[in-house]
Amino acid sequence: MRLLKQALDFYINSSIHVAFSVLALAFITSFEFELTPNINLLFFIFFASITGYNFVKYYGLAKWHHRHLTRWLKTIQIFSFLCFLAMCYFTFLLSVKILVVITIFGLVTFLYAVPFLPKKMYLDESMNLRNISGLKVYVIAFVWAGVTVLLPIISENNILGADVWITFFQRFLFVIVLMLPFEIRDLQYDDLKLSTIPQKIGMKQTKLVGTILLMVLFFLEFFKDEIKPSHLISLLIISFISMIFIILSKKNQSKYYSAFWVEGLPIVWLVTILFLD
């Protein structure tokens, strides 16, 4: 049992779980628009997600405590480096137009973790996108939506029509909703300067906002030129499940409530679509 728990903790802490969730959303885009999955792109998305998330999560720790890193963090560093090499390999297999779009989202991810304004008298700390008041959740949602919607579409030379942009906005809202249980969990830890949604409007109102966003996300589907019954039903199911997780969110969550169950909702969504199809 202890070995199983250690394996699960590594699976979550090394960002493998979140990478599968990002990959699941990319697959959902392929199913919705009837695309032939670009295997090289999907491998790139998977390894880039691990590399990017671990860079964001552990950049500060690795920078300031390099000589005193714990054993598990050193293991994750080695694993992340191997994923970085794999990401580089698949990068060379992608088209130039894809690389241009990837560069944009990669730069946003980099600036999210690495300070671009130095610490000065008028700044309490070095400034990056993560530290800008109220911006954190929207940056993450923007990158997820771009990587999982725009990249698969562009890789197939498809036109970025109205349906694509509606899907992009839906995905943007969905990721914001997924972030809310995390922000509720972190209420007791986050600096007030971050101005997260629960910090600004409270936990009860945050749950209400999340429910409204899910309703908007679902009804946006009816504005598309082509509505697929299977996708509509799966969207309704995942919206309902997500709403339940938001309503049940609290500050004192179990260790795996957000990190495993909420983070894994995109995988549940993909499984639902596969089952219905």
C-alpha positions in Angstrom: 0.0 0.0 0.0 2.8 2.4 0.8 4.5 1.7 -2.5 1.2 2.3 -4.3 0.8 5.6 -2.5 4.3 6.7 -3.4 3.7 5.8 -7.0 0.4 7.9 -7.0 2.2 10.8 -5.4 4.9 10.7 -8.0 2.3 10.4 -10.8 0.6 13.6 -9.5 3.7 15.6 -8.3 5.6 14.9 -11.6 2.7 16.4 -13.6 2.0 13.1 -15.5 -1.6 13.3 -14.4 -2.1 16.9 -15.6 -0.3 16.1 -18.9 -2.8 13.3 -19.5 -5.6 15.8 -18.9 -4.2 18.3 -21.4 -3.8 15.4 -23.8 -7.4 14.4 -23.3 -8.6 17.9 -24.1 -6.6 17.8 -27.3 -8.2 14.5 -28.3 -11.6 15.9 -27.6 -10.9 18.7 -30.1 -9.9 16.1 -32.7 -13.1 14.2 -32.1 -15.3 17.3 -32.2 -13.8 18.5 -35.5 -13.3 15.0 -37.0 -9.5 15.5 -37.3 -6.9 12.9 -37.9 -4.8 13.0 -34.7 -1.3 14.4 -35.3 0.7 11.8 -33.3 3.8 13.9 -33.2 1.8 16.9 -32.0 0.1 14.8 -29.3 3.4 13.5 -28.0 4.8 17.0 -28.0 1.8 18.3 -26.0 2.2 15.5 -23.5 5.9 16.0 -22.8 5.7 19.8 -23.1 2.9 19.8 -20.4 5.1 17.8 -18.0 8.1 20.1 -18.8 6.1 23.3 -18.5 4.2 22.4 -15.4 7.3 21.1 -13.5 9.2 24.2 -14.5 6.4 26.5 -13.2 6.0 24.4 -10.0 9.6 23.8 -9.1 11.6 26.7 -10.6 11.8 28.6 -7.4 12.7 25.6 -5.3 15.4 24.4 -7.7 16.8 27.9 -8.0 17.2 28.6 -4.3 17.7 25.2 -2.8 19.7 23.4 -5.5 22.2 21.9 -3.1 19.7 20.8 -0.6 17.0 19.3 -2.9 15.1 16.4 -1.4 15.4 13.0 -3.0 11.9 13.2 -4.6 12.5 16.6 -6.0 15.8 15.5 -7.6 14.0 12.5 -9.1 11.3 14.8 -10.6 14.1 17.1 -11.9 15.7 14.1 -13.7 12.3 13.0 -15.0 11.5 16.5 -16.2 14.8 16.8 -18.0 14.1 13.5 -19.9 10.7 14.8 -20.8 12.3 18.0 -22.0 14.6 16.0 -24.3 11.6 14.1 -25.6 9.7 17.4 -26.2 12.7 18.8 -28.1 12.7 15.6 -30.3 9.1 16.0 -31.2 9.5 19.7 -31.8 11.7 19.0 -34.8 8.9 16.9 -36.3 6.4 19.7 -36.3 5.6 22.2 -39.1 6.9 25.8 -38.9 3.4 27.3 -38.5 2.8 25.0 -35.5 6.1 26.0 -34.0 5.2 29.7 -34.3 2.0 29.2 -32.3 3.9 27.0 -29.8 6.4 29.7 -29.3 3.7 32.2 -28.3 2.2 29.9 -25.6 5.7 28.8 -24.5 6.7 32.4 -24.0 3.6 33.0 -21.9 4.4 29.9 -19.8 8.0 31.1 -19.3 6.9 34.6 -18.2 4.4 33.0 -15.9 7.2 31.5 -13.8 10.3 33.6 -14.5 10.4 37.3 -13.3 10.6 39.8 -16.1 10.6 42.9 -13.7 13.4 42.9 -11.1 12.7 43.5 -7.4 13.0 47.2 -6.6 11.9 49.7 -4.0 8.4 50.0 -5.5 8.0 46.2 -5.9 7.9 43.8 -2.9 9.1 41.0 -5.1 10.3 40.2 -8.6 7.3 40.4 -10.9 6.1 37.6 -13.2 2.7 36.8 -14.7 1.9 34.6 -11.8 2.3 37.4 -9.3 0.2 40.0 -11.2 -3.0 40.5 -9.2 -5.9 38.4 -10.4 -4.2 37.2 -13.6 -3.1 33.7 -12.7 -6.2 31.7 -13.5 -6.7 33.5 -16.8 -3.2 32.9 -18.0 -3.4 29.2 -17.3 -6.8 29.0 -19.0 -5.5 30.9 -22.1 -2.6 28.5 -22.5 -4.7 25.3 -22.0 -7.3 26.5 -24.5 -4.7 27.5 -27.1 -2.7 24.3 -26.8 -5.7 21.9 -26.8 -7.9 23.7 -29.4 -5.9 25.9 -31.7 -2.8 23.6 -32.1 -4.8 20.5 -33.3 -6.9 22.7 -35.7 -3.9 24.5 -37.2 -1.9 21.2 -37.5 -4.7 20.0 -39.9 -4.7 23.2 -42.0 -8.3 23.9 -40.9 -9.7 27.4 -40.9 -10.2 29.0 -37.6 -13.9 29.6 -38.1 -16.6 30.6 -35.7 -17.0 27.1 -34.3 -13.3 26.9 -33.5 -13.4 30.2 -31.6 -16.5 29.2 -29.7 -14.8 25.9 -28.7 -11.7 27.9 -27.7 -13.8 30.1 -25.4 -15.6 27.1 -24.0 -12.3 25.4 -23.2 -11.1 28.7 -21.6 -14.2 28.7 -19.3 -13.8 25.0 -18.6 -10.2 25.4 -17.4 -11.2 28.4 -15.2 -13.9 26.2 -13.6 -11.3 23.5 -13.0 -9.1 26.0 -11.3 -11.7 27.1 -8.8 -11.5 24.1 -6.4 -7.7 24.6 -6.4 -8.1 28.3 -5.5 -10.6 27.4 -2.8 -8.1 24.9 -1.4 -5.3 27.5 -1.4 -7.3 30.2 0.3 -5.4 29.6 3.5 -2.0 29.7 1.7 -2.2 32.2 -1.1 -0.8 35.7 -0.6 -3.6 38.2 -0.6 -1.8 40.2 -3.3 -2.7 37.4 -5.8 -6.4 38.5 -5.6 -7.7 35.1 -6.6 -11.4 34.7 -7.3 -12.2 33.3 -3.8 -10.2 36.0 -2.2 -12.1 38.7 -4.0 -15.7 37.4 -3.8 -15.6 34.6 -1.1 -16.0 30.9 -1.3 -19.8 30.8 -1.7 -19.9 33.3 -4.5 -17.0 31.5 -6.2 -19.1 28.3 -6.3 -22.0 30.3 -7.8 -19.7 31.9 -10.4 -18.3 28.4 -11.3 -21.9 27.1 -11.8 -22.8 30.0 -14.0 -19.7 29.6 -16.1 -20.6 25.9 -16.7 -24.1 26.9 -17.8 -22.6 29.5 -20.2 -20.1 26.9 -21.5 -22.9 24.4 -22.2 -25.3 26.8 -23.9 -22.5 28.2 -26.1 -22.7 24.8 -27.8 -26.0 25.8 -29.4 -24.4 28.7 -31.2 -22.2 26.3 -33.3 -23.1 25.6 -37.0 -22.8 21.9 -36.3 -24.1 20.3 -33.1 -23.3 16.7 -32.5 -25.7 14.9 -30.1 -22.9 12.7 -28.6 -20.7 15.8 -27.9 -23.7 17.7 -26.5 -24.6 14.9 -24.1 -21.0 14.5 -23.0 -20.7 18.2 -22.4 -23.8 18.2 -20.3 -22.5 15.2 -18.3 -19.1 16.7 -17.6 -20.6 20.1 -16.8 -22.8 18.4 -14.2 -19.9 16.5 -12.7 -17.8 19.6 -12.6 -20.5 21.5 -10.8 -20.7 18.8 -8.1 -17.0 19.0 -7.5 -17.2 22.8 -7.3 -20.1 22.8 -4.8 -18.3 20.2 -2.6 -15.0 22.1 -2.7 -13.7 23.4 0.7 -10.5 24.9 2.1 -9.7 21.7 4.0 -9.8 19.3 1.1 -8.4 15.8 1.1 -4.9 15.5 -0.5 -6.2 14.1 -3.8 -9.5 16.0 -4.1 -8.2 18.7 -6.5 -4.8 17.3 -7.5 -6.3 14.0 -8.7 -10.0 14.0 -9.0 -10.6 17.6 -10.3 -7.5 17.5 -12.4 -8.7 14.3 -14.0 -12.1 15.6 -15.2 -10.8 16.2 -18.8 -10.0 12.4 -18.9 -13.5 11.6 -17.7 -14.9 13.9 -20.4 -12.9 12.1 -23.1 -14.0 8.6 -21.8 -17.6 9.8 -21.9 -17.3 10.9 -25.5 -15.6 7.6 -26.5 -18.4 5.7 -24.7 -21.2 7.7 -26.5 -19.5 7.4 -29.9 
